[in-house]
């Protein structure tokens, strides 16, 4: 599966080429088995915003990156409340990790 950054105005073009919408990730993607030749203009943008060190998310309606103070992009789907070897380093020293630690303390007191 290849994730894409498709502006809303271009969604019909991407769909005509075989792209599908992933509601969980709120992103367009190229399913396995579909040729990726026509998707180059959307792949370059997706690679920049999908990196684990990215500081924004893609607003699917505007097709632009939205930056938030507490947003941390992860390279894979995991539960951020459970320890993860892959994304633990990316979350360390972020507001998200501070909030998670606070919630763990609150739950421990219950």
N, C-alpha and C positions, 0 to 999 in steps of 0.2 A: 504494500500500500504506500503510495507516494502522496504526501500532503501538499496541498496547493494553497496559494494566497490569491483568491479570485475576487476582484471587486464585484459588488452587487450588479453593476451595469453589464458585466461580462459573464454572468453566471450561465446564461443561455448558451453562449459559445462553448464554455467548458462542458456543459451537460451534453451538447451535441457531439462533442469529441469522445464522450464516454465517462466523464467525471461523475462522481456521485457525492451526495451531501452526507456528512457524518454528523448527526445531531448531537452526539455526546461531546465531540471535540469542537463542534460548530465550525467545521472546516470542510472544504471540498477536497476530494482525494481521487486518485487514479487507482481503481481496483487492480489486483493482481491479474495478469493475463491481458491487460489492455495496453496497447502500444503507447509509449509516453512521448512520441515525437512531436505532437502538436501542443504540448503543455509547457514548453520552455519558458515562455514569458511569465508564467505563474510560479514556476519552480524556484527561480532565483530569489524571489521575494519570500517564499516559504522557508527556504534554507536560512535566511537571515533572521527570521522571527521565530524559528523553531529551535534554535540552539538553547542549551540549558542555561546559558548566561544572559539570555535575552531579558530585557526589562519591560516588555509589553506583550499584549495579546492582540490578535487581529479582530477588529470589529467587522463582522461579516456583512453588515449593512453598508458600511462606509468603505470597506476594503483598505483600511489603514491601521497602523499599529497604534494601540491605545496604551499609554504608560500609566501605571499605578504604583504608588509608593510601596504597597505590600504584595505586589504580584511577583511571583517567581515561576518562570517557565521551566517545566521538567521535560526531559527527553523521552519519557515513557509514562504510561498510566500506572500509578501506584496510589496507595492510600497514604497521604502525607502524615497521618496520625500514627502510622506504624513505622518502625525502623526499616530503612531501605538502604542497602549498600550503594546502589547506583546514584541515588539523589541525595543521600545524606550530606555529602560535601557541598552540594549546591544550596542546601537549605541552612547549613551552619552559618551563624552570624547574620541571619536575615530576620526581619520583623515577624515572618511566619514562624520561624523556629522559637522565637521568644514567646509568641502567643501560644504555641503548642505546649511549651514547657509550663506556662502559666495554667493552662487548662489541665494538664496532668496533675499539677499540685492541687488545684481546686477539686478535682475528682477524687484524689487520694484522701482529702479531708472528709469526704462524705461518708 
